[in-house]
Amino acid sequence: MRIRTVHTVPVLAASAALLLAAQPGQAAAAQDAPARCAAKALTVRAKAVPGETTVVRFSVTNRGARACAVDRVPTVTFGDLDGAALPTPEGGRGTYRLAAGKTAYGAVRTIGDPADPEARRAGSISVGASASQWGSTFSAAKLGTGRYVRVWEPVTTWWQPTRAKADRAIGLG
């Protein structure tokens, strides 16, 4: 399984660096960016696409009273396997603004070919809105993928404003 290295930087240090590097007109825009979402303000849900045990849809809802920011690319990991799903398209650094009461959507394709003999098996999938948060863990049975999730070179979408956009980004519909 390919591995995505996740780097976290303390938010205050990153904000200070951004403000120092910004042009005078850009500093105000950086200050207007919402704060990181607190894990307790988020609800994460996940479920396999019906008839597609290799694709899992997930969402994150901001239950807080203010807009906040999550990582542009969700962190999706698999049971006790090392690594995380790679973003598609590549890149995706930065944040995604999640308005109060709103939901963002994503999807992960766990394996390209279910018959691949190199596929690994995981008992669960964990989805985190930000790399600095634990996220939520869903068993294979709860997801609807059977006894386990088959994993090999998994890819995940960036957060999207609608489920349809997430589906298109992962190659569904």
C-alpha positions in Angstrom: 0.0 0.0 0.0 1.4 3.4 -0.8 1.8 5.7 2.1 0.9 9.4 2.4 3.2 11.2 4.8 1.1 13.5 7.0 2.8 16.6 8.4 1.2 18.7 11.0 2.3 22.2 12.0 1.0 24.0 15.0 -1.8 26.4 13.8 -0.4 29.5 15.5 3.1 29.0 14.0 1.6 28.4 10.5 -0.6 31.5 10.8 2.2 33.7 11.9 4.4 32.5 9.0 1.6 33.1 6.5 1.0 36.7 7.9 4.7 37.5 7.8 5.1 36.3 4.2 1.9 37.9 2.9 1.8 41.2 1.0 0.1 44.0 2.9 -3.2 43.5 1.1 -3.2 39.8 1.7 -2.6 39.9 5.4 -6.3 40.9 6.1 -7.5 38.0 4.0 -5.4 35.6 6.0 -6.8 37.0 9.2 -10.3 36.4 7.9 -9.7 32.6 7.5 -11.7 30.6 10.0 -10.0 28.8 12.9 -9.4 25.0 12.7 -12.5 23.0 13.5 -12.5 21.4 17.0 -12.9 17.6 16.8 -15.9 17.8 19.2 -17.7 20.1 16.8 -17.6 17.6 13.9 -19.7 14.6 13.1 -18.1 12.1 10.7 -20.2 9.4 8.9 -19.2 6.7 6.5 -20.9 3.9 4.4 -19.9 1.8 1.5 -21.6 2.6 -1.8 -24.4 0.0 -2.4 -23.1 -2.7 -4.7 -19.5 -1.2 -4.5 -17.6 -2.8 -1.6 -14.4 -1.0 -2.8 -15.8 2.5 -2.5 -16.8 4.2 0.7 -18.6 7.5 0.9 -18.0 9.7 4.0 -19.0 13.1 5.2 -18.2 15.6 7.9 -20.7 18.0 9.5 -19.8 21.2 11.4 -22.2 21.2 14.4 -20.5 24.4 15.7 -22.0 27.9 15.7 -19.2 29.3 13.4 -17.5 28.4 10.2 -14.2 26.5 10.7 -11.5 24.9 8.6 -10.6 21.3 8.1 -7.7 19.9 6.0 -8.4 20.1 2.2 -7.9 16.4 2.0 -9.4 14.1 4.6 -7.1 11.6 6.3 -8.3 8.1 5.6 -6.5 5.1 7.2 -7.2 1.4 7.3 -7.3 -0.7 10.5 -3.8 -1.5 11.6 -2.2 -1.0 8.2 0.5 1.6 7.8 -0.2 4.7 5.6 -3.2 6.6 4.4 -5.2 7.0 1.2 -3.5 9.3 -1.4 -5.5 12.3 -2.7 -7.0 12.4 -6.1 -6.1 14.7 -7.8 -2.7 14.9 -6.2 -1.9 17.9 -4.1 -4.7 19.3 -2.0 -2.7 21.1 0.6 -4.4 23.8 2.5 -7.8 24.0 4.2 -11.5 23.6 3.3 -13.9 26.1 4.9 -16.9 24.4 6.5 -19.7 26.8 7.4 -21.7 26.3 10.6 -24.3 23.5 10.2 -22.9 22.5 6.8 -21.6 19.2 5.5 -18.7 18.3 3.2 -18.5 15.0 1.3 -15.7 12.7 0.2 -15.1 9.2 -1.0 -12.3 6.6 -0.9 -11.6 3.9 -3.5 -9.9 1.2 -1.3 -8.6 -0.9 -4.2 -8.5 -0.7 -8.0 -8.9 -4.4 -8.7 -10.8 -6.5 -6.0 -9.1 -9.6 -7.4 -5.6 -8.2 -6.9 -3.6 -10.9 -5.1 -1.5 -8.2 -3.3 -4.6 -6.7 -1.6 -4.4 -6.3 2.2 -7.3 -6.8 4.5 -8.4 -4.3 7.2 -11.1 -4.6 9.8 -12.0 -0.9 9.7 -11.5 2.5 8.1 -10.8 5.7 10.0 -11.7 9.1 8.6 -10.3 12.3 10.0 -11.3 15.8 8.9 -7.8 16.9 9.7 -4.5 15.1 10.1 -4.1 16.4 13.6 -7.4 14.7 14.8 -8.1 11.1 15.5 -11.3 11.1 13.4 -13.9 8.3 13.5 -13.4 4.6 13.0 -16.0 2.4 11.2 -15.8 -1.4 11.2 -16.1 -3.2 7.9 -19.4 -4.7 9.0 -20.8 -1.2 9.8 -19.5 0.2 6.5 -21.2 -2.7 4.6 -18.0 -4.1 3.0 -18.3 -7.5 4.5 -16.0 -9.0 7.1 -13.1 -6.8 6.0 -12.1 -3.9 3.7 -9.8 -4.9 0.8 -7.0 -2.3 0.5 -4.3 -1.7 -2.2 -3.2 1.7 -3.3 -6.2 3.5 -2.0 -7.2 7.0 -3.2 -9.5 9.6 -1.6 -11.2 12.7 -2.9 -10.7 16.2 -1.6 -13.6 17.5 0.5 -16.5 18.4 -1.8 -19.6 20.5 -1.3 -21.9 17.8 -2.6 -22.1 14.0 -2.6 -22.4 14.1 -6.4 -19.1 16.0 -6.8 -17.3 13.5 -4.5 -18.7 10.6 -6.5 -17.5 12.2 -9.8 -14.1 12.9 -8.3 -13.6 9.2 -7.4 -15.0 8.0 -10.8 -18.6 7.1 -9.9 -21.6 8.1 -11.9 
